[in-house]
Amino acid sequence: VQLQASGGGLVQAGGSLRLSCAASGINAMGWHRQTPGKQRELVTTFTSDGNTVYADSVKGRFTISRDNAKYRGVYLQMNSLKPEDTAVYYCHSRRLFRDYWGQGTQVTVSS
């Protein structure tokens, strides 16, 4: 099982970024993020029945998508970025009650 996130970077407030998660051995499910000194938090994820869940803080700004025809990964389109979105973003999946994480990609939003 391997999850690899990419697409992070530095962007000004109000800008956009698109994160990609390449997956092998498992279907990627969603994204979490973490800032220093805080717990990792859910950003968005596909549920087992194909629905999507978003954190209240990103609703209307972030969109998760999947391209099943191409690979087992997921994308995260982030629009109207805010400084508080600054974090390391981790791709996530879960199987048989075990969590799998990618290596993380840094997103920095300047004010």
PyMOL CGO cylinders between C-alpha atoms (Angstrom):
from pymol import cmd
from pymol.cgo import CYLINDER

trace = [
    CYLINDER, 0.00, 0.00, 0.00, 1.35, 3.39, -0.96, 0.3, 1, 1, 1, 1, 1, 1,
    CYLINDER, 1.35, 3.39, -0.96, -0.15, 6.87, -0.92, 0.3, 1, 1, 1, 1, 1, 1,
    CYLINDER, -0.15, 6.87, -0.92, 1.78, 9.81, -2.32, 0.3, 1, 1, 1, 1, 1, 1,
    CYLINDER, 1.78, 9.81, -2.32, 0.56, 13.38, -2.10, 0.3, 1, 1, 1, 1, 1, 1,
    CYLINDER, 0.56, 13.38, -2.10, 1.77, 16.21, -4.30, 0.3, 1, 1, 1, 1, 1, 1,
    CYLINDER, 1.77, 16.21, -4.30, 0.78, 19.67, -5.41, 0.3, 1, 1, 1, 1, 1, 1,
    CYLINDER, 0.78, 19.67, -5.41, 1.39, 21.71, -2.30, 0.3, 1, 1, 1, 1, 1, 1,
    CYLINDER, 1.39, 21.71, -2.30, 3.14, 25.05, -2.34, 0.3, 1, 1, 1, 1, 1, 1,
    CYLINDER, 3.14, 25.05, -2.34, 3.00, 28.69, -1.42, 0.3, 1, 1, 1, 1, 1, 1,
    CYLINDER, 3.00, 28.69, -1.42, 0.00, 30.73, -2.52, 0.3, 1, 1, 1, 1, 1, 1,
    CYLINDER, 0.00, 30.73, -2.52, -1.50, 34.08, -1.61, 0.3, 1, 1, 1, 1, 1, 1,
    CYLINDER, -1.50, 34.08, -1.61, -4.78, 34.32, 0.22, 0.3, 1, 1, 1, 1, 1, 1,
    CYLINDER, -4.78, 34.32, 0.22, -7.66, 33.98, -2.20, 0.3, 1, 1, 1, 1, 1, 1,
    CYLINDER, -7.66, 33.98, -2.20, -5.65, 31.77, -4.52, 0.3, 1, 1, 1, 1, 1, 1,
    CYLINDER, -5.65, 31.77, -4.52, -6.07, 28.14, -5.49, 0.3, 1, 1, 1, 1, 1, 1,
    CYLINDER, -6.07, 28.14, -5.49, -4.13, 24.91, -5.38, 0.3, 1, 1, 1, 1, 1, 1,
    CYLINDER, -4.13, 24.91, -5.38, -4.86, 21.40, -6.52, 0.3, 1, 1, 1, 1, 1, 1,
    CYLINDER, -4.86, 21.40, -6.52, -3.48, 18.49, -4.56, 0.3, 1, 1, 1, 1, 1, 1,
    CYLINDER, -3.48, 18.49, -4.56, -3.12, 15.02, -6.00, 0.3, 1, 1, 1, 1, 1, 1,
    CYLINDER, -3.12, 15.02, -6.00, -2.83, 11.71, -4.22, 0.3, 1, 1, 1, 1, 1, 1,
    CYLINDER, -2.83, 11.71, -4.22, -1.47, 8.76, -6.14, 0.3, 1, 1, 1, 1, 1, 1,
    CYLINDER, -1.47, 8.76, -6.14, -2.41, 5.43, -4.63, 0.3, 1, 1, 1, 1, 1, 1,
    CYLINDER, -2.41, 5.43, -4.63, -1.32, 1.86, -5.16, 0.3, 1, 1, 1, 1, 1, 1,
    CYLINDER, -1.32, 1.86, -5.16, -2.60, -1.22, -3.41, 0.3, 1, 1, 1, 1, 1, 1,
    CYLINDER, -2.60, -1.22, -3.41, -5.60, 0.63, -2.07, 0.3, 1, 1, 1, 1, 1, 1,
    CYLINDER, -5.60, 0.63, -2.07, -8.14, 3.27, -3.07, 0.3, 1, 1, 1, 1, 1, 1,
    CYLINDER, -8.14, 3.27, -3.07, -7.35, 6.64, -1.56, 0.3, 1, 1, 1, 1, 1, 1,
    CYLINDER, -7.35, 6.64, -1.56, -10.26, 8.03, 0.44, 0.3, 1, 1, 1, 1, 1, 1,
    CYLINDER, -10.26, 8.03, 0.44, -9.57, 11.59, 1.43, 0.3, 1, 1, 1, 1, 1, 1,
    CYLINDER, -9.57, 11.59, 1.43, -7.48, 14.30, 2.99, 0.3, 1, 1, 1, 1, 1, 1,
    CYLINDER, -7.48, 14.30, 2.99, -6.51, 15.36, 6.47, 0.3, 1, 1, 1, 1, 1, 1,
    CYLINDER, -6.51, 15.36, 6.47, -4.29, 18.23, 7.54, 0.3, 1, 1, 1, 1, 1, 1,
    CYLINDER, -4.29, 18.23, 7.54, -2.10, 19.08, 10.47, 0.3, 1, 1, 1, 1, 1, 1,
    CYLINDER, -2.10, 19.08, 10.47, -0.39, 22.16, 11.86, 0.3, 1, 1, 1, 1, 1, 1,
    CYLINDER, -0.39, 22.16, 11.86, 2.38, 22.14, 14.48, 0.3, 1, 1, 1, 1, 1, 1,
    CYLINDER, 2.38, 22.14, 14.48, 1.09, 21.47, 17.96, 0.3, 1, 1, 1, 1, 1, 1,
    CYLINDER, 1.09, 21.47, 17.96, -2.37, 20.44, 16.79, 0.3, 1, 1, 1, 1, 1, 1,
    CYLINDER, -2.37, 20.44, 16.79, -4.03, 17.14, 16.08, 0.3, 1, 1, 1, 1, 1, 1,
    CYLINDER, -4.03, 17.14, 16.08, -4.49, 15.96, 12.55, 0.3, 1, 1, 1, 1, 1, 1,
    CYLINDER, -4.49, 15.96, 12.55, -7.96, 16.93, 11.36, 0.3, 1, 1, 1, 1, 1, 1,
    CYLINDER, -7.96, 16.93, 11.36, -10.25, 15.75, 8.63, 0.3, 1, 1, 1, 1, 1, 1,
    CYLINDER, -10.25, 15.75, 8.63, -10.52, 18.02, 5.61, 0.3, 1, 1, 1, 1, 1, 1,
    CYLINDER, -10.52, 18.02, 5.61, -12.65, 15.87, 3.33, 0.3, 1, 1, 1, 1, 1, 1,
    CYLINDER, -12.65, 15.87, 3.33, -13.21, 12.25, 2.50, 0.3, 1, 1, 1, 1, 1, 1,
    CYLINDER, -13.21, 12.25, 2.50, -15.27, 9.87, 0.46, 0.3, 1, 1, 1, 1, 1, 1,
    CYLINDER, -15.27, 9.87, 0.46, -17.37, 7.60, 2.58, 0.3, 1, 1, 1, 1, 1, 1,
    CYLINDER, -17.37, 7.60, 2.58, -17.73, 3.87, 1.98, 0.3, 1, 1, 1, 1, 1, 1,
    CYLINDER, -17.73, 3.87, 1.98, -21.03, 4.46, 0.17, 0.3, 1, 1, 1, 1, 1, 1,
    CYLINDER, -21.03, 4.46, 0.17, -19.53, 7.03, -2.17, 0.3, 1, 1, 1, 1, 1, 1,
    CYLINDER, -19.53, 7.03, -2.17, -20.74, 10.19, -0.48, 0.3, 1, 1, 1, 1, 1, 1,
    CYLINDER, -20.74, 10.19, -0.48, -18.45, 13.03, 0.56, 0.3, 1, 1, 1, 1, 1, 1,
    CYLINDER, -18.45, 13.03, 0.56, -17.86, 14.67, 3.90, 0.3, 1, 1, 1, 1, 1, 1,
    CYLINDER, -17.86, 14.67, 3.90, -16.26, 18.08, 4.36, 0.3, 1, 1, 1, 1, 1, 1,
    CYLINDER, -16.26, 18.08, 4.36, -15.04, 19.93, 7.39, 0.3, 1, 1, 1, 1, 1, 1,
    CYLINDER, -15.04, 19.93, 7.39, -17.20, 22.99, 8.03, 0.3, 1, 1, 1, 1, 1, 1,
    CYLINDER, -17.20, 22.99, 8.03, -14.17, 25.23, 7.59, 0.3, 1, 1, 1, 1, 1, 1,
    CYLINDER, -14.17, 25.23, 7.59, -13.67, 24.19, 3.97, 0.3, 1, 1, 1, 1, 1, 1,
    CYLINDER, -13.67, 24.19, 3.97, -17.25, 23.71, 2.74, 0.3, 1, 1, 1, 1, 1, 1,
    CYLINDER, -17.25, 23.71, 2.74, -17.89, 25.64, -0.42, 0.3, 1, 1, 1, 1, 1, 1,
    CYLINDER, -17.89, 25.64, -0.42, -14.19, 26.20, -1.05, 0.3, 1, 1, 1, 1, 1, 1,
    CYLINDER, -14.19, 26.20, -1.05, -12.64, 22.74, -1.34, 0.3, 1, 1, 1, 1, 1, 1,
    CYLINDER, -12.64, 22.74, -1.34, -13.74, 19.90, -3.61, 0.3, 1, 1, 1, 1, 1, 1,
    CYLINDER, -13.74, 19.90, -3.61, -12.61, 16.30, -3.55, 0.3, 1, 1, 1, 1, 1, 1,
    CYLINDER, -12.61, 16.30, -3.55, -12.76, 14.21, -6.67, 0.3, 1, 1, 1, 1, 1, 1,
    CYLINDER, -12.76, 14.21, -6.67, -11.65, 10.86, -7.95, 0.3, 1, 1, 1, 1, 1, 1,
    CYLINDER, -11.65, 10.86, -7.95, -10.62, 9.69, -11.38, 0.3, 1, 1, 1, 1, 1, 1,
    CYLINDER, -10.62, 9.69, -11.38, -11.31, 5.98, -11.32, 0.3, 1, 1, 1, 1, 1, 1,
    CYLINDER, -11.31, 5.98, -11.32, -10.51, 5.65, -14.98, 0.3, 1, 1, 1, 1, 1, 1,
    CYLINDER, -10.51, 5.65, -14.98, -6.98, 6.80, -14.41, 0.3, 1, 1, 1, 1, 1, 1,
    CYLINDER, -6.98, 6.80, -14.41, -5.82, 5.63, -11.01, 0.3, 1, 1, 1, 1, 1, 1,
    CYLINDER, -5.82, 5.63, -11.01, -6.95, 4.95, -7.51, 0.3, 1, 1, 1, 1, 1, 1,
    CYLINDER, -6.95, 4.95, -7.51, -6.04, 8.34, -6.16, 0.3, 1, 1, 1, 1, 1, 1,
    CYLINDER, -6.04, 8.34, -6.16, -7.97, 11.44, -5.30, 0.3, 1, 1, 1, 1, 1, 1,
    CYLINDER, -7.97, 11.44, -5.30, -7.66, 15.13, -6.00, 0.3, 1, 1, 1, 1, 1, 1,
    CYLINDER, -7.66, 15.13, -6.00, -8.34, 18.10, -3.76, 0.3, 1, 1, 1, 1, 1, 1,
    CYLINDER, -8.34, 18.10, -3.76, -9.22, 21.37, -5.45, 0.3, 1, 1, 1, 1, 1, 1,
    CYLINDER, -9.22, 21.37, -5.45, -8.73, 24.19, -2.97, 0.3, 1, 1, 1, 1, 1, 1,
    CYLINDER, -8.73, 24.19, -2.97, -10.14, 27.61, -3.86, 0.3, 1, 1, 1, 1, 1, 1,
    CYLINDER, -10.14, 27.61, -3.86, -10.39, 30.86, -1.94, 0.3, 1, 1, 1, 1, 1, 1,
    CYLINDER, -10.39, 30.86, -1.94, -7.53, 29.77, 0.26, 0.3, 1, 1, 1, 1, 1, 1,
    CYLINDER, -7.53, 29.77, 0.26, -7.08, 31.43, 3.64, 0.3, 1, 1, 1, 1, 1, 1,
    CYLINDER, -7.08, 31.43, 3.64, -4.01, 31.73, 5.87, 0.3, 1, 1, 1, 1, 1, 1,
    CYLINDER, -4.01, 31.73, 5.87, -5.69, 29.33, 8.30, 0.3, 1, 1, 1, 1, 1, 1,
    CYLINDER, -5.69, 29.33, 8.30, -5.59, 26.65, 5.61, 0.3, 1, 1, 1, 1, 1, 1,
    CYLINDER, -5.59, 26.65, 5.61, -1.82, 26.55, 6.04, 0.3, 1, 1, 1, 1, 1, 1,
    CYLINDER, -1.82, 26.55, 6.04, -0.89, 23.00, 7.05, 0.3, 1, 1, 1, 1, 1, 1,
    CYLINDER, -0.89, 23.00, 7.05, 0.65, 19.77, 5.94, 0.3, 1, 1, 1, 1, 1, 1,
    CYLINDER, 0.65, 19.77, 5.94, -1.98, 17.89, 3.96, 0.3, 1, 1, 1, 1, 1, 1,
    CYLINDER, -1.98, 17.89, 3.96, -2.05, 14.10, 4.14, 0.3, 1, 1, 1, 1, 1, 1,
    CYLINDER, -2.05, 14.10, 4.14, -3.72, 11.68, 1.83, 0.3, 1, 1, 1, 1, 1, 1,
    CYLINDER, -3.72, 11.68, 1.83, -5.57, 8.98, 3.75, 0.3, 1, 1, 1, 1, 1, 1,
    CYLINDER, -5.57, 8.98, 3.75, -7.18, 5.63, 3.31, 0.3, 1, 1, 1, 1, 1, 1,
    CYLINDER, -7.18, 5.63, 3.31, -8.49, 2.91, 5.51, 0.3, 1, 1, 1, 1, 1, 1,
    CYLINDER, -8.49, 2.91, 5.51, -8.98, -0.81, 5.17, 0.3, 1, 1, 1, 1, 1, 1,
    CYLINDER, -8.98, -0.81, 5.17, -9.95, -3.41, 7.72, 0.3, 1, 1, 1, 1, 1, 1,
    CYLINDER, -9.95, -3.41, 7.72, -9.83, -0.86, 10.53, 0.3, 1, 1, 1, 1, 1, 1,
    CYLINDER, -9.83, -0.86, 10.53, -6.27, 0.18, 9.68, 0.3, 1, 1, 1, 1, 1, 1,
    CYLINDER, -6.27, 0.18, 9.68, -5.37, 3.70, 8.60, 0.3, 1, 1, 1, 1, 1, 1,
    CYLINDER, -5.37, 3.70, 8.60, -2.88, 4.42, 5.84, 0.3, 1, 1, 1, 1, 1, 1,
    CYLINDER, -2.88, 4.42, 5.84, -1.20, 7.79, 5.31, 0.3, 1, 1, 1, 1, 1, 1,
    CYLINDER, -1.20, 7.79, 5.31, 0.84, 9.43, 2.61, 0.3, 1, 1, 1, 1, 1, 1,
    CYLINDER, 0.84, 9.43, 2.61, 3.93, 11.47, 3.37, 0.3, 1, 1, 1, 1, 1, 1,
    CYLINDER, 3.93, 11.47, 3.37, 2.17, 14.83, 3.35, 0.3, 1, 1, 1, 1, 1, 1,
    CYLINDER, 2.17, 14.83, 3.35, 2.51, 17.94, 1.24, 0.3, 1, 1, 1, 1, 1, 1,
    CYLINDER, 2.51, 17.94, 1.24, 2.96, 21.43, 2.66, 0.3, 1, 1, 1, 1, 1, 1,
    CYLINDER, 2.96, 21.43, 2.66, 0.41, 24.11, 1.82, 0.3, 1, 1, 1, 1, 1, 1,
    CYLINDER, 0.41, 24.11, 1.82, 1.29, 27.65, 2.87, 0.3, 1, 1, 1, 1, 1, 1,
    CYLINDER, 1.29, 27.65, 2.87, -1.16, 30.52, 2.37, 0.3, 1, 1, 1, 1, 1, 1,
    CYLINDER, -1.16, 30.52, 2.37, 0.25, 34.00, 2.83, 0.3, 1, 1, 1, 1, 1, 1,
    CYLINDER, 0.25, 34.00, 2.83, -1.90, 36.93, 3.88, 0.3, 1, 1, 1, 1, 1, 1,
]
cmd.load_cgo(trace, "trace")
